[in-house]
Each structure stands twice: as C-alpha cells, then as structure tokens.
Amino acid sequence: MTAVRESVAPIRAIALPRSGRTLDALVCGAFLAASLLLYRGLWWGGPGGRYLVDSGQDQRQWEWFFAVTARAVAHGENPLTTTLQNHPDGVNLMANTSMPGLSIPLAPITWLFGPSATWAIVLTFGLAATAAAWYYLISRHLDVSRPAAALGGAFCAFAPPMISHANAHPNLAVLFVIPLIIDRLLRVAGGLRPIRDGILLGLLTTYQIFLGEEALLLASTGIALFAIGYACAEPAAARAALRPLARGVPIGAALCLVLVAYPLWWQFNGPQSYTNLLHGPAGNDLAALSAYADRSLAGDIDVSSRLSMNRTEENAFFGWPLLLLALALVVALWRTALAKALAVVLVGAALFSLGPEIVLNGEPTGIDGPWRWLGQLPLYESVLESRFTMVCVPAFGMLLALGAQAATRTRDRRIRLLWCVAALQALVPLLPQPLTTQPREATPAFFTDGTWRRYVGSGRAIVTVPLPDPSDARALSWQVDADLGFPLAEGYFVGPFGPDRLGGYGAVTRPTSNLLREVRDSGKVPEVTEQDRAQARADLAFWHADVVVLGPHYQENALWSTLELLLGPSRQTGGVWVWDVRGGNGRAVDARNGGAAGAG
C-alpha cells in the first residue's frame, strides 16, 4: 500500500521528452480509430445517406444549423439570427446550440459536401479530439505514464454519458477545449507566466462559448468543486496560487467579455431571445448511477429506458464495478490532495445530478437533493440537472490513470493482478457499441428538382404539413435539400413563449397548426367550420405563406382530407400534395396553366 500511496505527485505541468511524441501520435490515432468505429454506420456509403437512429430529430436540426450558418458566411449575413425557420419571426441562433465555433470554420466543408458531411466530421473527429485533449491534460499534469494517461483520456471521451450525447448533442460530446482551459488555468496558478497564460485562458474560454455554453458551465462547476477540495486538503498550496490567479484570471475574463459582449447581448436581448429554458424535474434516478447504458456492452435497453429521459440523456450508468473501483482508488490514494479533490468532484456532481428530490427506481424518496437550491441560481435554472454526472467523467478518468500508474509502479504482483481484474470488470461492460444508423428518408422531388420555385415568391414561406416541431422536423431536411431557398413556418429550435419570454422548444403555435397536429396524432378528420377556414387564412397570412405542402406521412389520408376541407382542392406534383394559397384564396393553382387543379 505504501508503494501505491507514494506514486502520486502533486499536480504540476510536466515537460515530457520528445522521444514520446511517436507514442502520442499512436495514442491519438487509436482515439480516431475508436471514433470511426463508433460512427462506422454514419460513414458507410457516405454520411448523406445515413441517419443516427437514436438522435431523434436532432440530426436534422444540427444539419440545418450547419447549413444555415454556412449560407450566412457565404452571403455575408449575420450568423446569429435567421428567418428561414419560424417565419417571419425567425430564430435567435446564438440562443440555440448552433456551435458557430465549428459551423463557421467548417463552412467550406458544408458548401462542398453538404451539412451531413459536416455533421459526421464534427462528431467523429470532435470525439477523438476530446479524448486527445484529456490525454494531453492528464499526461502533462499528473505524474503518470503515457499509457496510463491514454486510459484516462479514452474514458473521458467514450464513457457512457459521452456516448449517449454522441448520438445527437455535439455541443456536449465535442469537448476538446475544456481540458485546454483546465490546462491553462493550472498554468496560471503555477505562476510562471500568469499574464500570458491568462490571455490564452480568455481566448480559450471565448472559443468554448461559441462551442457550447452549457458545457462551460458544467466544467466551471466541476473546477470549483475541485478547487474547494484541493484547497481544503492543501491550504498552503491554495494560498500560494491565489496571487498568480488574481493576476491572470481577471485579464482573461476581461478579454473574454470584450470578445463575447455583442454575441451574448444578442443571445439574451436580441430578437427571439428568451430568459431561461423551461423544463420539469430532470434529475438522475439514483439507480442509474450503478446501472448500464443501452449502448454499453453490458447495457439493458429496458433498464436504461426506465431510468433515463431518453436515449440521448443517459447521463450516468457507470455500473457498480466502476463505482467500487473509484472508491477503492480514493481510499488507497487518500493521503494525496489530488485524490481528495477528485472525490469532492465525484460526490458533489453526482449529488447535483439527482435533482431537487432524490428518486430511486422511479419512486420519490422525499429526500431533497442540493439541486433544490443550486437550481434556483441564474443560468443553472436552464440546465438539465442529470447532466452533472458528465462532470464525474473526467474525475473517473483521472482516477483510472492514477490507479494504472500506481499498479505499474508497485513491485507487488498481487496488487498488479488485483488492479487488472478490477479494471477489466469495471471497464469492459462499459465499452460502447457502434451507434445505430438507418437509411435516410428520401426528400420529395418537389424540393430537390426545384419544382417549389414555381409556387414561392421572394421572402415568402412554405407551410409543410404537419408543421415542423420537436417531434417531426423532416421539413428542415427538405429545406436544406432545396438549398435553403425558402423560409418555413414554425420549426424545431428554442425560442420565447408567453409574456415572460420563457424558453421552450419549437414555435409559438397557431390555431391551424394545432388543428393539423391533432389530426396527425389521432388520424381522425375533424369537422371543419367556416371559422376554421377563416383562421387558416389568417394563419397563412401571418406566415407569409405562398403554398401549403403535404409530403409522405403515415397519416397522409387524414391530413389530406382535412386540408381539402380547409383550403379547397389540391394537386399532386413531385411526390407531394400542393395547395397554392397565393393571394389568400386557399385554392390550388396548376402552375403550368394557371387554372384550378383537381384533387388528382
């Protein structure tokens, strides 16, 4: 045990020999290979033809973000806003997860190969870069070998919560800047060049804001927990770090604020901004901490479905073996300040993730969690609290690196064997399976061959039925495949609701869109009154609509019948039903001869 305890040195920047650069390259290549294996279904046959099954509607939304941002760059438009969705009110892109830090520099990729390629590149290379960045941090600041650091870096990128978000949320899976921020913060605390390092810290923080503000908030909370734990364990070291931190951090913060002042003003005060994001209790079930996620090797879809919100929010699921291994490592390394600080991070973040009331196997326990108070603070009220277990991931990764290093340094073969057995039991069940994909639905020819141009004037909108929303955003893909040539009514985004401008998903719906959604959900054709027809005309005028389009849908017959009652006869062209509503007459017009068309 003494050999294990003596194996951990205090955190510091370590200058690694150049002789290890080849190993660094091999490790990073292995991370990329693992990421390609994870996303092999997305790349098979070209990313434009595949869709991540568990992404729900999010892949369509992200591809739309990439496409709209690339269009803004090409036309010299403001990349923080657009009216291509939710016409005519538009969407505040800075208040959504559009990731301009990647969507803008990757605009040439989007122009040349399309947003599906950008989506695949961001996920695949972003996840590999995240592993490489954690590997860099661990190898430079912990006294561990490169193989031990590789183990820690791999866990940080491919742990169950990361794999869950890797289906649909690149803003929470592509986190390569977070380790660099921590690295620079530690260098500021070291006091060698606090001003220069503070400037670099400010630049990195600025960039992370344009990648994902929620990830930055989660990381900042984890850093604060670590700092509290480390300061309590090593008060002298904490006091020594205060002076350089007081010199470097304010400079970095000031630089960051100057650079992000206008985008943040736009986010919180610009058109279609909102105050905070509405959501109900979203804490982890306590049982989820020790269960296995669906995409893990030992996963059970029934268990993970019962203990999580959905496939993209499996935010815990570490399994009992890993929890017990982490506890054993903390106990074995307890004399070090690092182990104590990592324990504070693990316990604190796990408790935050449980929400305002602790739930066990779906049953409320009546015990309040600390989130009941933390969740009232500004910014935190918009965070899904279950995501705080993502803060645990790098703490686990660092403990694993420390454990691997301690085991290799000890001469006791029994400890080495015990480590190997425990590590295999903890990590093998967590190995991620390749993410499931399926062929994409074909976009109707009406959009791909340009037929839509016969019906839509400049600045006028298309109303797709059902109107796009968080449950069905296919129209966003149709719009992208039509080169974003027209705006859409309503959509899938985050925007303001009500007089208090609280954030919610989707548009503020109109009566006609509500009617059509009821038909979509029930499959029943309602009785349509003259008042309904008058409301439809008013809603079409509000949307600045020129045409209503019904594409292939499992409720197509009921929707078509309802639209016939609302708008009159239609015509079928390009694989869709079309109601030409130019002039507000609600009658279908044959674009070839200008006459009224029959039902086809």
Summary of the structure (lengths in Angstrom):
residues: 600
radius of gyration: 26.5
end to end distance: 82.0
largest distance: 90.8
contacts: 2116
relative contact order: 0.12
helix: 59%
strand: 10%
